[in-house]
Amino acid sequence: MQKGRDFIKAIRRSFFTLHSNTSISQMDQSTRYRYSPTLKWNPMVEEYFIKVYGADHFSRISTALTRPSCYSCIRVNTLKSTSDAIIEKLLEIFKERGMHNVAVLESSTTWEPDNCCKATLKCTGSAESLKTIKSISKCQFPGLDYVVFVKGSGPHAIHYGDNEGKPLKEVIVSRKCAEAVLRGAQVYVPGVLACSAHVERGDAVAVSVAVEQYGPDGGWGVAMTRGTVLQGSQEDPYYFERDGFYIGQATAMMSRAGMFRVTEGVAVDMKERVYRLPSFYSISFSPSLVFLKSFTGYYVHTSLWHTLVCHI
């Protein structure tokens, strides 16, 4: 097992590292608070991929790898329900959350990169509804009609406010926590690594990410102790590395002391997100009725299944 973990780490180190796309010398406070990471590839790997894909195509691939999917994919257990029934159930749940006057409209069956759907849901309710749900649809790929897409939106530019020249109050979260937030989750206590001094319940805070860095010992990690106090100065941990890694603005649900005293609960409530997708945490279905999974997983599974059936 240890050899396997070492091998994976070696591959990851050899292929790419996630970086902010602004150097220290180019630091500009007015553009600090944004989400714009880039991938820094191993030069040999980068040269190979450019030859294979071309510079422009490879650049677009690299950019896409720094962005989360705007879709949540739901697999419907067709032995117990149907895609249409699940869509109706989702509509009821979303309306209960304040997304009123929702209509399901038919559109063309033309497949486009950002619109892999036939039936489109448009939210005409509150502004918050429009920010979260862009569409809901049934997949029209042959053999994948049991997959339902719920599409969000992003990336969005976030205005973090003017703090009269003073540093913004911040919360730093772990990479795994940030990945969940980008998919619609809230920030829970275990995901908080550091916080500004004097943060109290109800304060507005900017949420940034501490991405693991490759260390001199050959391992990957975050070089800070959980509970670190942020002063808003360049001496703060990961001050320059966090430039371009801000994922939204939130309201503190507990004081700074509380975040590191308790072991569970929502630490900050995300109000503005770079990527807006609905959270499925509180959506309840009967056991084994639906499953959340990536679309690529469904597609590969179905393709392999059809290949095996054809060869039997």
KEPA-759271 format. One record per residue (C-alpha): residue in three letters; chain; x, y, z. Coordinates in steps of 0.25 Angstrom, whole numbers, always signed. Last residue first. Layout:
% residues N
r code:ALA | unit:A | X:X | Y:Y | Z:Z;
...
This chain:
% residues 312
r code:ILE | unit:A | X:-84 | Y:-50 | Z:-102;
r code:HIS | unit:A | X:-76 | Y:-40 | Z:-110;
r code:CYS | unit:A | X:-87 | Y:-30 | Z:-112;
r code:VAL | unit:A | X:-91 | Y:-31 | Z:-97;
r code:LEU | unit:A | X:-77 | Y:-28 | Z:-93;
r code:THR | unit:A | X:-76 | Y:-16 | Z:-102;
r code:HIS | unit:A | X:-90 | Y:-11 | Z:-97;
r code:TRP | unit:A | X:-86 | Y:-12 | Z:-83;
r code:LEU | unit:A | X:-73 | Y:-5 | Z:-86;
r code:SER | unit:A | X:-80 | Y:+7 | Z:-92;
r code:THR | unit:A | X:-90 | Y:+8 | Z:-81;
r code:HIS | unit:A | X:-80 | Y:+8 | Z:-70;
r code:VAL | unit:A | X:-71 | Y:+18 | Z:-78;
r code:TYR | unit:A | X:-83 | Y:+27 | Z:-80;
r code:TYR | unit:A | X:-88 | Y:+26 | Z:-65;
r code:GLY | unit:A | X:-74 | Y:+29 | Z:-60;
r code:THR | unit:A | X:-72 | Y:+40 | Z:-69;
r code:PHE | unit:A | X:-85 | Y:+46 | Z:-64;
r code:SER | unit:A | X:-80 | Y:+47 | Z:-50;
r code:LYS | unit:A | X:-88 | Y:+40 | Z:-39;
r code:LEU | unit:A | X:-100 | Y:+43 | Z:-30;
r code:PHE | unit:A | X:-109 | Y:+31 | Z:-28;
r code:VAL | unit:A | X:-124 | Y:+31 | Z:-28;
r code:LEU | unit:A | X:-135 | Y:+21 | Z:-23;
r code:SER | unit:A | X:-125 | Y:+12 | Z:-14;
r code:PRO | unit:A | X:-131 | Y:+17 | Z:-1;
r code:SER | unit:A | X:-144 | Y:+26 | Z:-3;
r code:PHE | unit:A | X:-140 | Y:+40 | Z:-6;
r code:SER | unit:A | X:-135 | Y:+52 | Z:+3;
r code:ILE | unit:A | X:-130 | Y:+65 | Z:-2;
r code:SER | unit:A | X:-122 | Y:+71 | Z:+10;
r code:TYR | unit:A | X:-108 | Y:+69 | Z:+4;
r code:PHE | unit:A | X:-112 | Y:+71 | Z:-10;
r code:SER | unit:A | X:-106 | Y:+85 | Z:-11;
r code:PRO | unit:A | X:-110 | Y:+93 | Z:-23;
r code:LEU | unit:A | X:-99 | Y:+98 | Z:-32;
r code:ARG | unit:A | X:-93 | Y:+112 | Z:-33;
r code:TYR | unit:A | X:-79 | Y:+113 | Z:-37;
r code:VAL | unit:A | X:-71 | Y:+125 | Z:-32;
r code:ARG | unit:A | X:-80 | Y:+126 | Z:-20;
r code:GLU | unit:A | X:-87 | Y:+137 | Z:-13;
r code:LYS | unit:A | X:-94 | Y:+134 | Z:+1;
r code:MET | unit:A | X:-87 | Y:+122 | Z:+6;
r code:ASP | unit:A | X:-90 | Y:+120 | Z:+21;
r code:VAL | unit:A | X:-78 | Y:+119 | Z:+29;
r code:ALA | unit:A | X:-74 | Y:+109 | Z:+40;
r code:VAL | unit:A | X:-86 | Y:+99 | Z:+38;
r code:GLY | unit:A | X:-86 | Y:+89 | Z:+49;
r code:GLU | unit:A | X:-76 | Y:+79 | Z:+55;
r code:THR | unit:A | X:-63 | Y:+78 | Z:+64;
r code:VAL | unit:A | X:-65 | Y:+90 | Z:+73;
r code:ARG | unit:A | X:-54 | Y:+99 | Z:+78;
r code:PHE | unit:A | X:-47 | Y:+103 | Z:+65;
r code:MET | unit:A | X:-58 | Y:+109 | Z:+58;
r code:GLY | unit:A | X:-64 | Y:+114 | Z:+72;
r code:ALA | unit:A | X:-51 | Y:+123 | Z:+74;
r code:ARG | unit:A | X:-53 | Y:+129 | Z:+61;
r code:SER | unit:A | X:-67 | Y:+132 | Z:+64;
r code:MET | unit:A | X:-79 | Y:+125 | Z:+58;
r code:MET | unit:A | X:-88 | Y:+125 | Z:+46;
r code:ALA | unit:A | X:-78 | Y:+134 | Z:+39;
r code:THR | unit:A | X:-85 | Y:+139 | Z:+26;
r code:ALA | unit:A | X:-79 | Y:+136 | Z:+13;
r code:GLN | unit:A | X:-72 | Y:+141 | Z:+0;
r code:GLY | unit:A | X:-67 | Y:+132 | Z:-11;
r code:ILE | unit:A | X:-56 | Y:+123 | Z:-17;
r code:TYR | unit:A | X:-43 | Y:+131 | Z:-15;
r code:PHE | unit:A | X:-31 | Y:+124 | Z:-21;
r code:GLY | unit:A | X:-26 | Y:+135 | Z:-30;
r code:ASP | unit:A | X:-16 | Y:+140 | Z:-20;
r code:ARG | unit:A | X:-15 | Y:+129 | Z:-9;
r code:GLU | unit:A | X:-1 | Y:+125 | Z:-12;
r code:PHE | unit:A | X:+4 | Y:+139 | Z:-9;
r code:TYR | unit:A | X:-2 | Y:+139 | Z:+5;
r code:TYR | unit:A | X:+0 | Y:+124 | Z:+7;
r code:PRO | unit:A | X:+3 | Y:+126 | Z:+22;
r code:ASP | unit:A | X:+2 | Y:+141 | Z:+26;
r code:GLU | unit:A | X:+14 | Y:+149 | Z:+26;
r code:GLN | unit:A | X:+9 | Y:+157 | Z:+14;
r code:SER | unit:A | X:-1 | Y:+163 | Z:+23;
r code:GLY | unit:A | X:-16 | Y:+160 | Z:+26;
r code:GLN | unit:A | X:-14 | Y:+156 | Z:+40;
r code:LEU | unit:A | X:-18 | Y:+142 | Z:+39;
r code:VAL | unit:A | X:-18 | Y:+134 | Z:+52;
r code:THR | unit:A | X:-14 | Y:+119 | Z:+50;
r code:GLY | unit:A | X:-25 | Y:+109 | Z:+55;
r code:ARG | unit:A | X:-20 | Y:+97 | Z:+48;
r code:THR | unit:A | X:-5 | Y:+98 | Z:+47;
r code:MET | unit:A | X:+1 | Y:+102 | Z:+33;
r code:ALA | unit:A | X:+10 | Y:+97 | Z:+23;
r code:VAL | unit:A | X:-1 | Y:+90 | Z:+15;
r code:GLY | unit:A | X:+4 | Y:+76 | Z:+9;
r code:TRP | unit:A | X:+11 | Y:+68 | Z:-2;
r code:GLY | unit:A | X:+23 | Y:+60 | Z:+0;
r code:GLY | unit:A | X:+37 | Y:+60 | Z:-5;
r code:ASP | unit:A | X:+44 | Y:+65 | Z:+8;
r code:PRO | unit:A | X:+46 | Y:+78 | Z:+1;
r code:GLY | unit:A | X:+31 | Y:+80 | Z:+0;
r code:TYR | unit:A | X:+22 | Y:+80 | Z:-12;
r code:GLN | unit:A | X:+10 | Y:+89 | Z:-8;
r code:GLU | unit:A | X:-4 | Y:+86 | Z:-4;
r code:VAL | unit:A | X:-15 | Y:+96 | Z:-8;
r code:ALA | unit:A | X:-19 | Y:+105 | Z:+3;
r code:VAL | unit:A | X:-33 | Y:+111 | Z:-2;
r code:SER | unit:A | X:-39 | Y:+124 | Z:+0;
r code:VAL | unit:A | X:-53 | Y:+129 | Z:+6;
r code:ALA | unit:A | X:-55 | Y:+144 | Z:+8;
r code:VAL | unit:A | X:-62 | Y:+147 | Z:+21;
r code:ALA | unit:A | X:-75 | Y:+155 | Z:+24;
r code:ASP | unit:A | X:-77 | Y:+155 | Z:+39;
r code:GLY | unit:A | X:-90 | Y:+149 | Z:+45;
r code:ARG | unit:A | X:-83 | Y:+141 | Z:+56;
r code:GLU | unit:A | X:-70 | Y:+148 | Z:+60;
r code:VAL | unit:A | X:-56 | Y:+149 | Z:+53;
r code:HIS | unit:A | X:-46 | Y:+156 | Z:+62;
r code:ALA | unit:A | X:-34 | Y:+150 | Z:+56;
r code:SER | unit:A | X:-35 | Y:+144 | Z:+42;
r code:CYS | unit:A | X:-37 | Y:+129 | Z:+40;
r code:ALA | unit:A | X:-29 | Y:+117 | Z:+37;
r code:LEU | unit:A | X:-31 | Y:+102 | Z:+34;
r code:VAL | unit:A | X:-46 | Y:+101 | Z:+32;
r code:GLY | unit:A | X:-50 | Y:+88 | Z:+26;
r code:PRO | unit:A | X:-54 | Y:+81 | Z:+39;
r code:VAL | unit:A | X:-63 | Y:+92 | Z:+43;
r code:TYR | unit:A | X:-72 | Y:+91 | Z:+31;
r code:VAL | unit:A | X:-72 | Y:+100 | Z:+19;
r code:GLN | unit:A | X:-85 | Y:+99 | Z:+11;
r code:ALA | unit:A | X:-87 | Y:+90 | Z:-1;
r code:GLY | unit:A | X:-91 | Y:+94 | Z:-15;
r code:ARG | unit:A | X:-81 | Y:+87 | Z:-24;
r code:LEU | unit:A | X:-70 | Y:+98 | Z:-23;
r code:VAL | unit:A | X:-72 | Y:+96 | Z:-8;
r code:ALA | unit:A | X:-69 | Y:+81 | Z:-9;
r code:GLU | unit:A | X:-56 | Y:+84 | Z:-16;
r code:ALA | unit:A | X:-52 | Y:+95 | Z:-6;
r code:CYS | unit:A | X:-54 | Y:+85 | Z:+6;
r code:LYS | unit:A | X:-44 | Y:+76 | Z:-1;
r code:ARG | unit:A | X:-34 | Y:+87 | Z:-4;
r code:SER | unit:A | X:-35 | Y:+91 | Z:+11;
r code:VAL | unit:A | X:-41 | Y:+104 | Z:+15;
r code:ILE | unit:A | X:-35 | Y:+118 | Z:+18;
r code:VAL | unit:A | X:-45 | Y:+128 | Z:+25;
r code:GLU | unit:A | X:-43 | Y:+143 | Z:+22;
r code:LYS | unit:A | X:-46 | Y:+156 | Z:+28;
r code:LEU | unit:A | X:-43 | Y:+166 | Z:+17;
r code:PRO | unit:A | X:-30 | Y:+174 | Z:+19;
r code:LYS | unit:A | X:-32 | Y:+189 | Z:+21;
r code:GLY | unit:A | X:-33 | Y:+200 | Z:+10;
r code:GLU | unit:A | X:-47 | Y:+204 | Z:+14;
r code:ASN | unit:A | X:-52 | Y:+189 | Z:+14;
r code:ASP | unit:A | X:-58 | Y:+190 | Z:+0;
r code:GLY | unit:A | X:-66 | Y:+179 | Z:-4;
r code:TYR | unit:A | X:-64 | Y:+164 | Z:-8;
r code:HIS | unit:A | X:-70 | Y:+166 | Z:-22;
r code:ILE | unit:A | X:-70 | Y:+152 | Z:-28;
r code:ALA | unit:A | X:-68 | Y:+149 | Z:-42;
r code:HIS | unit:A | X:-76 | Y:+137 | Z:-46;
r code:PRO | unit:A | X:-71 | Y:+124 | Z:-52;
r code:GLY | unit:A | X:-81 | Y:+119 | Z:-54;
r code:SER | unit:A | X:-94 | Y:+113 | Z:-54;
r code:GLY | unit:A | X:-103 | Y:+101 | Z:-49;
r code:LYS | unit:A | X:-108 | Y:+89 | Z:-57;
r code:VAL | unit:A | X:-116 | Y:+78 | Z:-51;
r code:PHE | unit:A | X:-114 | Y:+66 | Z:-61;
r code:VAL | unit:A | X:-123 | Y:+53 | Z:-60;
r code:VAL | unit:A | X:-117 | Y:+40 | Z:-64;
r code:TYR | unit:A | X:-127 | Y:+28 | Z:-67;
r code:ASP | unit:A | X:-127 | Y:+32 | Z:-82;
r code:LEU | unit:A | X:-113 | Y:+28 | Z:-83;
r code:GLY | unit:A | X:-115 | Y:+16 | Z:-94;
r code:PRO | unit:A | X:-114 | Y:+26 | Z:-105;
r code:PHE | unit:A | X:-110 | Y:+40 | Z:-101;
r code:GLN | unit:A | X:-122 | Y:+48 | Z:-98;
r code:CYS | unit:A | X:-119 | Y:+51 | Z:-83;
r code:LYS | unit:A | X:-131 | Y:+56 | Z:-76;
r code:SER | unit:A | X:-131 | Y:+71 | Z:-72;
r code:ILE | unit:A | X:-130 | Y:+81 | Z:-61;
r code:SER | unit:A | X:-126 | Y:+95 | Z:-64;
r code:LYS | unit:A | X:-120 | Y:+108 | Z:-59;
r code:ILE | unit:A | X:-121 | Y:+106 | Z:-44;
r code:THR | unit:A | X:-113 | Y:+114 | Z:-34;
r code:LYS | unit:A | X:-113 | Y:+129 | Z:-38;
r code:LEU | unit:A | X:-127 | Y:+128 | Z:-44;
r code:SER | unit:A | X:-133 | Y:+123 | Z:-31;
r code:GLU | unit:A | X:-126 | Y:+134 | Z:-23;
r code:ALA | unit:A | X:-132 | Y:+144 | Z:-32;
r code:SER | unit:A | X:-146 | Y:+139 | Z:-28;
r code:GLY | unit:A | X:-155 | Y:+131 | Z:-38;
r code:THR | unit:A | X:-154 | Y:+129 | Z:-53;
r code:CYS | unit:A | X:-145 | Y:+117 | Z:-53;
r code:LYS | unit:A | X:-144 | Y:+110 | Z:-66;
r code:LEU | unit:A | X:-144 | Y:+95 | Z:-67;
r code:THR | unit:A | X:-139 | Y:+89 | Z:-81;
r code:ALA | unit:A | X:-144 | Y:+76 | Z:-87;
r code:LYS | unit:A | X:-134 | Y:+72 | Z:-98;
r code:CYS | unit:A | X:-121 | Y:+72 | Z:-91;
r code:CYS | unit:A | X:-106 | Y:+72 | Z:-94;
r code:ASN | unit:A | X:-105 | Y:+88 | Z:-94;
r code:ASP | unit:A | X:-91 | Y:+92 | Z:-91;
r code:PRO | unit:A | X:-83 | Y:+84 | Z:-102;
r code:GLU | unit:A | X:-95 | Y:+84 | Z:-111;
r code:TRP | unit:A | X:-104 | Y:+73 | Z:-116;
r code:THR | unit:A | X:-116 | Y:+76 | Z:-125;
r code:THR | unit:A | X:-128 | Y:+70 | Z:-119;
r code:SER | unit:A | X:-136 | Y:+83 | Z:-120;
r code:SER | unit:A | X:-143 | Y:+89 | Z:-108;
r code:GLU | unit:A | X:-155 | Y:+85 | Z:-99;
r code:LEU | unit:A | X:-158 | Y:+93 | Z:-87;
r code:VAL | unit:A | X:-160 | Y:+90 | Z:-73;
r code:ALA | unit:A | X:-166 | Y:+101 | Z:-65;
r code:VAL | unit:A | X:-163 | Y:+107 | Z:-51;
r code:ASN | unit:A | X:-172 | Y:+117 | Z:-45;
r code:HIS | unit:A | X:-165 | Y:+117 | Z:-32;
r code:MET | unit:A | X:-151 | Y:+114 | Z:-27;
r code:GLY | unit:A | X:-153 | Y:+117 | Z:-12;
r code:ARG | unit:A | X:-147 | Y:+104 | Z:-6;
r code:GLU | unit:A | X:-160 | Y:+97 | Z:-6;
r code:LYS | unit:A | X:-160 | Y:+100 | Z:-21;
r code:PHE | unit:A | X:-147 | Y:+93 | Z:-22;
r code:ILE | unit:A | X:-152 | Y:+81 | Z:-15;
r code:GLU | unit:A | X:-165 | Y:+80 | Z:-24;
r code:LEU | unit:A | X:-156 | Y:+81 | Z:-36;
r code:LEU | unit:A | X:-147 | Y:+70 | Z:-31;
r code:LYS | unit:A | X:-159 | Y:+61 | Z:-30;
r code:GLU | unit:A | X:-164 | Y:+64 | Z:-44;
r code:ILE | unit:A | X:-150 | Y:+61 | Z:-49;
r code:ILE | unit:A | X:-149 | Y:+48 | Z:-41;
r code:ALA | unit:A | X:-163 | Y:+44 | Z:-47;
r code:ASP | unit:A | X:-158 | Y:+47 | Z:-61;
r code:SER | unit:A | X:-145 | Y:+39 | Z:-59;
r code:THR | unit:A | X:-153 | Y:+27 | Z:-55;
r code:SER | unit:A | X:-154 | Y:+19 | Z:-42;
r code:LYS | unit:A | X:-151 | Y:+6 | Z:-35;
r code:LEU | unit:A | X:-144 | Y:-3 | Z:-45;
r code:THR | unit:A | X:-140 | Y:+9 | Z:-53;
r code:ASN | unit:A | X:-130 | Y:+13 | Z:-41;
r code:VAL | unit:A | X:-128 | Y:+27 | Z:-46;
r code:ARG | unit:A | X:-114 | Y:+32 | Z:-47;
r code:ILE | unit:A | X:-112 | Y:+47 | Z:-44;
r code:CYS | unit:A | X:-102 | Y:+56 | Z:-50;
r code:SER | unit:A | X:-99 | Y:+70 | Z:-44;
r code:TYR | unit:A | X:-94 | Y:+79 | Z:-55;
r code:CYS | unit:A | X:-85 | Y:+91 | Z:-55;
r code:SER | unit:A | X:-73 | Y:+83 | Z:-55;
r code:PRO | unit:A | X:-61 | Y:+88 | Z:-47;
r code:ARG | unit:A | X:-51 | Y:+97 | Z:-54;
r code:THR | unit:A | X:-36 | Y:+95 | Z:-53;
r code:LEU | unit:A | X:-35 | Y:+84 | Z:-63;
r code:ALA | unit:A | X:-43 | Y:+92 | Z:-73;
r code:THR | unit:A | X:-31 | Y:+102 | Z:-73;
r code:SER | unit:A | X:-21 | Y:+91 | Z:-76;
r code:ILE | unit:A | X:-30 | Y:+86 | Z:-87;
r code:ARG | unit:A | X:-32 | Y:+99 | Z:-94;
r code:SER | unit:A | X:-17 | Y:+101 | Z:-94;
r code:PHE | unit:A | X:-15 | Y:+87 | Z:-100;
r code:HIS | unit:A | X:-25 | Y:+91 | Z:-111;
r code:ASP | unit:A | X:-17 | Y:+104 | Z:-114;
r code:ALA | unit:A | X:-3 | Y:+98 | Z:-114;
r code:GLY | unit:A | X:-7 | Y:+86 | Z:-122;
r code:TYR | unit:A | X:-12 | Y:+73 | Z:-117;
r code:VAL | unit:A | X:-1 | Y:+63 | Z:-119;
r code:LYS | unit:A | X:+11 | Y:+72 | Z:-120;
r code:ILE | unit:A | X:+6 | Y:+81 | Z:-109;
r code:PHE | unit:A | X:+3 | Y:+68 | Z:-101;
r code:TYR | unit:A | X:+18 | Y:+64 | Z:-102;
r code:GLU | unit:A | X:+24 | Y:+78 | Z:-99;
r code:GLU | unit:A | X:+15 | Y:+79 | Z:-86;
r code:VAL | unit:A | X:+20 | Y:+65 | Z:-82;
r code:MET | unit:A | X:+34 | Y:+69 | Z:-84;
r code:PRO | unit:A | X:+32 | Y:+82 | Z:-77;
r code:ASN | unit:A | X:+25 | Y:+76 | Z:-65;
r code:TRP | unit:A | X:+12 | Y:+84 | Z:-65;
r code:LYS | unit:A | X:+8 | Y:+97 | Z:-57;
r code:LEU | unit:A | X:-7 | Y:+97 | Z:-57;
r code:THR | unit:A | X:-14 | Y:+110 | Z:-55;
r code:PRO | unit:A | X:-23 | Y:+116 | Z:-44;
r code:SER | unit:A | X:-32 | Y:+128 | Z:-47;
r code:TYR | unit:A | X:-42 | Y:+130 | Z:-35;
r code:ARG | unit:A | X:-42 | Y:+144 | Z:-31;
r code:TYR | unit:A | X:-38 | Y:+153 | Z:-19;
r code:ARG | unit:A | X:-25 | Y:+158 | Z:-23;
r code:THR | unit:A | X:-29 | Y:+167 | Z:-34;
r code:SER | unit:A | X:-29 | Y:+180 | Z:-27;
r code:GLN | unit:A | X:-18 | Y:+176 | Z:-18;
r code:ASP | unit:A | X:-8 | Y:+174 | Z:-30;
r code:MET | unit:A | X:+3 | Y:+164 | Z:-29;
r code:GLN | unit:A | X:+11 | Y:+164 | Z:-41;
r code:SER | unit:A | X:+25 | Y:+162 | Z:-34;
r code:ILE | unit:A | X:+19 | Y:+151 | Z:-26;
r code:SER | unit:A | X:+15 | Y:+144 | Z:-39;
r code:THR | unit:A | X:+0 | Y:+143 | Z:-43;
r code:ASN | unit:A | X:-5 | Y:+130 | Z:-50;
r code:SER | unit:A | X:-8 | Y:+123 | Z:-37;
r code:HIS | unit:A | X:-2 | Y:+109 | Z:-37;
r code:LEU | unit:A | X:-7 | Y:+95 | Z:-38;
r code:THR | unit:A | X:+4 | Y:+85 | Z:-40;
r code:PHE | unit:A | X:+6 | Y:+76 | Z:-52;
r code:PHE | unit:A | X:+11 | Y:+63 | Z:-58;
r code:SER | unit:A | X:+24 | Y:+58 | Z:-50;
r code:ARG | unit:A | X:+18 | Y:+62 | Z:-36;
r code:ARG | unit:A | X:+5 | Y:+54 | Z:-39;
r code:ILE | unit:A | X:+13 | Y:+42 | Z:-44;
r code:ALA | unit:A | X:+22 | Y:+42 | Z:-32;
r code:LYS | unit:A | X:+11 | Y:+44 | Z:-22;
r code:ILE | unit:A | X:+3 | Y:+32 | Z:-29;
r code:PHE | unit:A | X:+16 | Y:+23 | Z:-28;
r code:ASP | unit:A | X:+18 | Y:+27 | Z:-13;
r code:ARG | unit:A | X:+4 | Y:+23 | Z:-10;
r code:GLY | unit:A | X:+5 | Y:+10 | Z:-17;
r code:LYS | unit:A | X:+18 | Y:+7 | Z:-9;
r code:GLN | unit:A | X:+11 | Y:+10 | Z:+4;
r code:MET | unit:A | X:+0 | Y:+0 | Z:+0;
